[in-house]
Amino acid sequence: MSWKAYIDIAAAMARTGILGYGGGPSVIPLFQHEAVTRYKWISDEEFGEILAFANALPGPIATKMAAQLGYRQKGTIGACIAVIAHIFPTTVGIVALLGILYTLKESPIISGMIAAVRPVIAVLLGMMAYEFCAKTWKGLGKVIGLISGLVAFLLLGIIHIHPAITIALFLAYGTVHFKFSSWAKRKTGQDREGSL
């Protein structure tokens, strides 16, 4: 059994994990360089197909690209090695930085940095909540959107139901609502055609 292919997969994916900065889409040229130029695992056309496939699936694109490239080389073991090698450097970096942060948390400089970040996080969360509300109002209407928000607040804030259960309940409701609204649109369309 040749270990060189596994070492190449691990090295290539580790480089993309270390050098990729700025989120998933910024790592795509690194994946292309490793897979197409350096190791010649695939052609540019095949890379484009993998990229399109990865974009169609939910989740972070970088881990999907790593898994697909590893799988194409060495099957399931290659995919596992590729994903682990891609996320390991950043995981170690985050753990190390958090360790340093907790060690220095009594420092007034670090405390000031943390205090400065909190309002930014609050604003970002507020903007995200506003965007979700706007999408909900557009999709469900203001009345159902407001009722959904109140039910979510009741379930999470007052009854203290686990967030995963609340999300599952709303996903189930969304499925029923979507199917019912599709059926109602078809039915009203058929009624109009019948009346003409």
Salt bridges, closest charged atoms under 4 A:
ASP8 OD2 - LYS4 NZ 2.90
GLU34 OE2 - ARG15 NE 2.90
GLU34 OE1 - ARG38 NE 3.31
GLU46 OE2 - ARG72 NH2 3.07
